[in-house]
Amino acid sequence: MPKTYYDELETRSADARQADQLARLRGQLAAIPQASQAWRDAAAQVQTLDDLAKLPILRKSDLSKWQKSKPPFGGITVRNYTHVFQSPGPIYEPGGSSHDWFRMGRFLHAAGLGADDIVQNCFGYHLTPAGHMFESGARAVGAKVLPAGVGQTELQVTAARDVGTTAYAGTPDYLKIILEKADELGVTLGITKAAVGGGALFPSLRQYYIDRGISCLQCYATADVGNIAYESAAMEGMILDEGVIVEIVTPGTGDPVAPGEVGEVIVTSLNRDYPLVRFATGDLSAFMEGTSPCGRTNARIKGWMGRADQTTKIKGMFVRPEQVAALVAQHAEISKARVVASRAGEQDVMTVHIESTGGDIAAYGKSVAEVLKLKGEVVIAAPGSLPRDGLVIEDQRTYD
């Protein structure tokens, strides 16, 4: 296998990947004993990857509710775990040490890390899993780890110099703070690689690192399902990890979006030790056409493009994406709707833009009042004319 790739999975054909993922998925669906009979019946009908859309979406709110009644994992059967982590909510996540549980090794390899590197891991090690996630990835590629955590920047500089760290793992902006402190102290560091996550890597910040001789690549991962997608040296989108199935759906409905359209990222992890099926990340992204110039053949997404939870308070009432989806479902001729919140003077205004081939605007207005629990102006738009940016609720109000 060329050294460029982590393993042969990265360059397999689309047919081979789909067949393998379907087999693993069906095995996993059959091995979830805590599911309801209705869920198991629906899971038995999954014959293709597209059939995943027949199963309900699992949200963080569901996990939180389950975990309160059946701590710590809500009754989900978890195997081979050695750690329990806590994320805001609180939500508890398991972690394992017998293998690269969170599948971070593939990303670190793509970022150029290997057995010759010492990684200064500046992700948190307290309660939350990020530090452990990246450490397990470093072990997977044979790199040594300085478990630095967050804070105490002067000590970070001293340790980086004394240990001879060659790579950084952490949030995108903290490395800059370390480098600036090193400059202030007159210390030269040997960091030439950075693998970042947990925040936005702005182009100007990446260029800052490049100007200092540091290659910086980012991943998209969550505490619940681990690595979802990652950059390669080609830096054209983010390549899906081989251990997940990713869908992009319309917020509030769960229906797949058209190719290239922005929607919510839904992830099914193929980790049978902790089976999460159709887990809603709450993040927006979009699929890209084609494959990466680096030679990896899996699908790509555009990276993080905002939050899917667009719940907005208008006139003192919350309007949720699920309500907008219910409005669309009430009328067969409506293909899409977008609620816009604005201000007129000192009052909130709600305008509902509806893509429709026709219909009674008065009937639409009545449905808006019934479903959204608010009255608003209805504007009929031609099919295909509303933006395909993943927003079903747009807040145009400013609070300056």
C-alpha positions as CSV (number, residue, x, y, z in Angstrom):
1,M,0.0,0.0,0.0
2,P,1.4,3.5,-0.8
3,K,2.6,5.3,2.3
4,T,0.3,8.1,1.4
5,Y,-2.7,6.1,2.7
6,Y,-3.6,4.8,6.1
7,D,-4.9,1.5,4.6
8,E,-6.5,0.1,1.5
9,L,-10.0,1.1,2.6
10,E,-9.3,4.7,1.6
11,T,-8.9,3.9,-2.1
12,R,-11.4,1.1,-2.6
13,S,-14.2,1.5,-5.2
14,A,-17.6,3.0,-4.3
15,D,-19.3,-0.4,-4.8
16,A,-16.9,-2.2,-2.5
17,R,-17.3,0.5,0.2
18,Q,-21.1,0.4,0.0
19,A,-21.2,-3.4,0.1
20,D,-18.9,-3.5,3.1
21,Q,-20.8,-0.7,5.0
22,L,-24.1,-2.3,4.3
23,A,-23.0,-5.7,5.6
24,R,-21.5,-4.1,8.8
25,L,-24.7,-1.9,9.2
26,R,-27.1,-4.9,9.0
27,G,-25.0,-6.8,11.4
28,Q,-25.0,-3.9,13.8
29,L,-28.8,-3.3,13.5
30,A,-29.4,-6.9,14.4
31,A,-27.3,-6.6,17.5
32,I,-29.2,-3.8,19.3
33,P,-31.2,-5.7,21.9
34,Q,-32.5,-2.7,23.7
35,A,-34.4,-1.3,20.7
36,S,-38.2,-1.5,20.6
37,Q,-40.0,-4.1,18.6
38,A,-41.2,-1.5,16.1
39,W,-37.6,-0.2,15.6
40,R,-36.3,-3.8,15.1
41,D,-39.1,-4.4,12.6
42,A,-38.1,-1.3,10.7
43,A,-34.4,-2.2,10.9
44,A,-35.1,-5.6,9.4
45,Q,-36.3,-3.8,6.3
46,V,-33.0,-2.1,5.7
47,Q,-31.7,-3.7,2.4
48,T,-29.7,-0.8,1.1
49,L,-27.9,2.2,2.7
50,D,-30.7,4.4,1.4
51,D,-33.1,2.5,3.6
52,L,-31.5,4.0,6.6
53,A,-33.8,7.0,6.1
54,K,-36.7,4.7,7.2
55,L,-35.3,4.7,10.7
56,P,-35.9,7.5,13.2
57,I,-33.3,10.1,13.9
58,L,-31.5,9.9,17.3
59,R,-30.9,13.3,18.9
60,K,-28.8,14.4,21.9
61,S,-32.1,15.2,23.7
62,D,-33.1,11.5,23.3
63,L,-29.8,10.4,24.8
64,S,-30.1,12.8,27.7
65,K,-33.6,11.6,28.4
66,W,-32.6,7.9,28.2
67,Q,-29.6,8.4,30.4
68,K,-31.6,10.1,33.1
69,S,-33.8,7.1,33.4
70,K,-31.1,4.5,32.8
71,P,-27.6,5.9,33.7
72,P,-25.0,6.1,32.5
73,F,-25.7,5.2,28.8
74,G,-29.5,5.1,28.6
75,G,-29.8,1.4,28.3
76,I,-27.6,1.2,25.2
77,T,-25.5,-2.0,25.3
78,V,-21.8,-0.8,25.4
79,R,-18.9,-3.3,25.1
80,N,-15.2,-3.1,25.6
81,Y,-15.2,0.4,27.1
82,T,-12.5,1.5,29.6
83,H,-13.5,5.2,30.1
84,V,-16.7,7.2,30.8
85,F,-16.7,10.8,29.7
86,Q,-19.1,13.7,30.3
87,S,-20.2,16.3,27.8
88,P,-22.5,19.3,28.5
89,G,-26.1,18.2,29.2
90,P,-24.8,16.2,30.9
91,I,-24.4,13.4,28.4
92,Y,-22.1,10.5,29.1
93,E,-20.0,8.8,26.4
94,P,-18.0,5.6,26.6
95,G,-14.4,5.3,25.3
96,G,-12.2,2.3,24.7
97,S,-8.4,1.7,24.8
98,S,-8.1,-1.6,23.1
99,H,-8.1,0.0,19.7
100,D,-8.6,3.4,18.1
101,W,-12.1,3.7,19.4
102,F,-12.7,7.2,18.0
103,R,-11.0,6.4,14.6
104,M,-8.7,9.5,14.9
105,G,-5.6,7.6,13.5
106,R,-6.8,8.0,9.9
107,F,-6.9,11.7,10.3
108,L,-3.6,12.0,12.0
109,H,-2.0,9.9,9.3
110,A,-3.5,12.2,6.7
111,A,-2.0,15.1,8.6
112,G,1.4,13.6,8.2
113,L,1.9,12.3,11.8
114,G,3.8,9.1,12.4
115,A,6.2,7.2,14.5
116,D,8.9,9.9,14.3
117,D,6.6,12.5,15.9
118,I,6.1,13.7,19.5
119,V,2.6,15.2,19.7
120,Q,1.8,18.0,22.1
121,N,-1.8,17.1,22.8
122,C,-3.5,20.4,24.0
123,F,-7.1,19.0,24.0
124,G,-8.7,18.7,27.4
125,Y,-8.3,15.6,29.5
126,H,-10.8,16.5,32.3
127,L,-14.2,14.8,31.9
128,T,-14.5,15.5,28.2
129,P,-13.1,13.0,25.7
130,A,-11.2,15.2,23.2
131,G,-7.7,14.6,24.8
132,H,-8.3,10.8,24.9
133,M,-9.6,10.8,21.4
134,F,-6.5,12.4,19.9
135,E,-4.2,10.4,22.2
136,S,-5.7,7.1,20.9
137,G,-5.2,8.4,17.3
138,A,-1.6,9.2,18.1
139,R,-1.1,5.6,19.4
140,A,-2.6,4.3,16.2
141,V,0.0,6.0,14.1
142,G,2.8,5.2,16.5
143,A,3.5,8.8,17.6
144,K,4.5,9.7,21.2
145,V,2.3,12.0,23.2
146,L,2.9,14.9,25.6
147,P,-0.5,15.1,27.4
148,A,-0.3,18.9,27.8
149,G,-4.0,19.7,28.1
150,V,-5.1,23.4,28.1
151,G,-3.6,26.4,29.7
152,Q,-0.3,27.3,31.5
153,T,1.1,28.6,28.2
154,E,4.6,29.3,29.5
155,L,4.9,25.8,30.8
156,Q,3.6,24.5,27.4
157,V,6.5,26.3,25.7
158,T,9.1,25.0,28.1
159,A,7.8,21.4,27.7
160,A,7.6,21.7,23.9
161,R,11.3,22.8,23.8
162,D,12.5,20.3,26.4
163,V,10.6,17.3,25.0
164,G,11.2,18.3,21.4
165,T,7.6,18.1,20.2
166,T,7.2,18.1,16.5
167,A,3.4,18.1,16.2
168,Y,0.5,19.9,17.8
169,A,-3.0,18.6,18.5
170,G,-5.7,21.0,19.8
171,T,-8.0,23.8,18.9
172,P,-7.0,25.8,15.9
173,D,-6.2,29.1,17.7
174,Y,-4.3,27.8,20.8
175,L,-1.2,26.8,18.8
176,K,-0.9,30.5,17.8
177,I,-0.9,31.5,21.5
178,I,1.9,29.0,22.2
179,L,3.9,30.2,19.3
180,E,3.6,33.8,20.3
181,K,4.6,33.0,23.9
182,A,7.6,31.2,22.5
183,D,8.5,34.3,20.5
184,E,8.2,36.4,23.6
185,L,10.5,34.1,25.6
186,G,13.0,33.8,22.8
187,V,12.4,30.0,22.5
188,T,12.5,28.2,19.1
189,L,10.1,25.3,18.8
190,G,10.3,22.4,16.4
191,I,6.6,22.0,15.7
192,T,6.0,21.5,11.9
193,K,2.6,19.7,11.9
194,A,-0.7,20.5,13.4
195,A,-3.9,18.4,13.6
196,V,-6.8,20.6,14.8
197,G,-10.5,20.4,15.6
198,G,-13.1,21.7,17.9
199,G,-13.4,25.1,16.3
200,A,-13.1,27.0,13.0
201,L,-9.8,27.0,11.2
202,F,-10.0,30.4,9.4
203,P,-7.9,30.7,6.2
204,S,-5.9,33.6,7.7
205,L,-4.9,31.4,10.7
206,R,-3.9,28.5,8.5
207,Q,-1.8,30.9,6.4
208,Y,-0.2,32.1,9.6
209,Y,0.9,28.6,10.4
210,I,2.1,28.0,6.8
211,D,4.2,31.1,7.0
212,R,5.9,29.6,10.0
213,G,6.5,26.3,8.3
214,I,3.7,24.4,10.0
215,S,1.3,22.2,8.0
216,C,-2.1,22.5,9.6
217,L,-5.1,20.2,8.8
218,Q,-8.5,19.9,10.5
219,C,-11.0,17.2,11.2
220,Y,-14.7,17.1,12.0
221,A,-15.5,14.9,15.0
222,T,-17.9,14.7,17.9
223,A,-17.6,13.1,21.4
224,D,-20.5,10.8,20.5
225,V,-19.4,9.2,17.3
226,G,-15.7,10.1,17.0
227,N,-14.1,11.2,13.7
228,I,-16.6,11.9,10.9
229,A,-14.5,13.6,8.2
230,Y,-11.0,15.0,7.8
231,E,-8.8,17.0,5.5
232,S,-5.9,15.6,3.5
233,A,-3.0,17.5,2.0
234,A,-5.2,18.3,-1.0
235,M,-7.3,20.6,1.3
236,E,-10.4,20.3,-0.9
237,G,-13.3,19.5,1.4
238,M,-13.3,16.9,4.2
239,I,-13.2,13.2,3.3
240,L,-15.6,10.9,5.2
241,D,-14.1,8.5,7.6
242,E,-14.4,4.8,6.6
243,G,-16.1,3.9,9.8
244,V,-19.3,6.0,9.5
245,I,-22.3,6.4,7.2
246,V,-23.2,10.0,6.7
247,E,-26.5,11.4,5.5
248,I,-27.4,15.1,5.0
249,V,-31.1,15.9,5.6
250,T,-33.4,18.8,5.7
251,P,-33.5,20.2,9.3
252,G,-36.7,19.2,11.0
253,T,-37.8,16.5,8.6
254,G,-35.0,14.0,8.2
255,D,-35.6,13.8,4.5
256,P,-32.4,13.6,2.3
257,V,-31.5,16.9,0.6
258,A,-30.6,17.1,-3.1
259,P,-27.0,16.6,-4.0
260,G,-24.9,19.6,-3.0
261,E,-27.7,21.2,-0.9
262,V,-26.9,22.2,2.7
263,G,-28.6,20.2,5.4
264,E,-28.1,18.6,8.8
265,V,-25.4,16.0,9.2
266,I,-26.7,12.6,10.4
267,V,-24.1,9.9,11.3
268,T,-24.4,6.2,11.8
269,S,-21.3,4.9,13.5
270,L,-20.1,1.4,12.5
271,N,-18.6,0.8,16.0
272,R,-20.5,-2.2,17.3
273,D,-19.1,-1.5,20.8
274,Y,-21.3,1.6,20.9
275,P,-23.9,1.5,18.2
276,L,-25.4,4.9,17.4
277,V,-27.8,4.8,14.4
278,R,-28.8,8.0,12.6
279,F,-27.3,10.2,15.2
280,A,-28.1,13.9,14.6
281,T,-25.0,16.1,15.1
282,G,-27.0,19.4,14.9
283,D,-24.4,20.6,12.4
284,L,-25.0,21.8,8.8
285,S,-22.9,20.7,5.8
286,A,-23.2,19.6,2.2
287,F,-21.8,16.9,0.0
288,M,-19.3,17.8,-2.6
289,E,-19.1,16.3,-6.1
290,G,-16.4,13.9,-7.1
291,T,-13.5,12.7,-5.0
292,S,-10.4,14.2,-3.5
293,P,-7.3,14.9,-5.7
294,C,-5.3,13.1,-3.0
295,G,-6.6,9.7,-4.3
296,R,-8.9,8.9,-1.4
297,T,-12.2,7.7,-2.9
298,N,-14.8,8.3,-0.2
299,A,-17.3,11.0,-0.4
300,R,-16.5,14.5,0.8
301,I,-18.4,17.2,2.7
302,K,-17.7,20.9,2.8
303,G,-17.0,21.0,6.5
304,W,-18.9,22.8,9.2
305,M,-21.4,25.3,7.8
306,G,-23.4,26.3,10.9
307,R,-26.0,24.8,13.2
308,A,-29.1,23.0,12.2
309,D,-31.0,23.8,15.4
310,Q,-32.5,27.1,14.2
311,T,-35.2,27.3,16.9
312,T,-36.0,31.0,17.1
313,K,-38.2,33.1,19.4
314,I,-40.6,35.3,17.5
315,K,-43.2,37.5,19.3
316,G,-42.3,35.7,22.5
317,M,-43.0,32.2,21.0
318,F,-40.5,29.6,19.9
319,V,-40.7,28.5,16.2
320,R,-38.9,25.2,15.6
321,P,-37.7,23.5,12.3
322,E,-40.0,20.6,13.1
323,Q,-43.0,22.9,12.9
324,V,-41.9,24.2,9.5
325,A,-41.6,20.6,8.3
326,A,-45.2,20.0,9.6
327,L,-46.4,23.0,7.7
328,V,-44.9,21.7,4.5
329,A,-46.5,18.3,5.1
330,Q,-50.0,19.7,5.4
331,H,-50.1,20.8,1.7
332,A,-49.1,18.4,-1.1
333,E,-48.3,21.3,-3.5
334,I,-45.8,22.9,-1.1
335,S,-42.2,21.7,-1.7
336,K,-40.3,23.9,0.7
337,A,-40.9,26.7,3.3
338,R,-38.7,29.3,5.0
339,V,-39.7,31.4,8.0
340,V,-38.0,34.8,8.2
341,A,-38.0,36.8,11.5
342,S,-37.5,40.5,11.1
343,R,-38.3,43.8,12.9
344,A,-40.7,46.6,11.9
345,G,-40.2,49.5,14.4
346,E,-40.1,47.8,17.8
347,Q,-42.1,44.8,16.8
348,D,-41.2,41.3,15.5
349,V,-42.5,40.4,12.1
350,M,-42.8,36.8,10.8
351,T,-42.9,36.2,7.1
352,V,-43.4,32.7,5.7
353,H,-42.0,32.0,2.2
354,I,-43.6,29.0,0.6
355,E,-42.5,27.2,-2.6
356,S,-45.7,26.1,-4.2
357,T,-47.1,25.4,-7.7
358,G,-50.3,27.1,-6.6
359,G,-52.8,27.0,-3.8
360,D,-54.9,29.2,-1.6
361,I,-52.8,31.8,0.2
362,A,-55.6,32.2,2.8
363,A,-55.4,28.4,3.5
364,Y,-51.7,28.7,3.9
365,G,-52.1,31.6,6.3
366,K,-54.5,29.5,8.4
367,S,-52.1,26.6,8.5
368,V,-49.3,28.9,9.5
369,A,-51.3,30.1,12.5
370,E,-52.3,26.6,13.4
371,V,-48.9,24.9,13.1
372,L,-46.6,27.8,14.1
373,K,-49.0,29.2,16.7
374,L,-48.3,32.6,15.3
375,K,-49.8,34.7,12.5
376,G,-47.5,35.9,9.8
377,E,-47.4,37.2,6.2
378,V,-47.3,34.4,3.6
379,V,-45.3,34.9,0.4
380,I,-45.6,32.3,-2.4
381,A,-42.4,31.6,-4.2
382,A,-41.7,29.7,-7.4
383,P,-40.4,26.1,-6.9
384,G,-36.6,26.1,-6.6
385,S,-36.4,29.8,-5.9
386,L,-35.7,29.7,-2.1
387,P,-32.0,29.4,-1.1
388,R,-30.6,25.9,-0.6
389,D,-28.5,26.9,2.4
390,G,-30.0,24.6,5.0
391,L,-32.0,27.3,6.7
392,V,-35.7,26.8,7.3
393,I,-35.8,29.6,9.9
394,E,-33.8,32.8,9.1
395,D,-33.4,35.4,11.8
396,Q,-32.7,38.8,10.2
397,R,-33.0,40.8,13.4
398,T,-30.1,42.7,14.8
399,Y,-29.6,43.4,18.4
400,D,-26.9,46.2,18.3
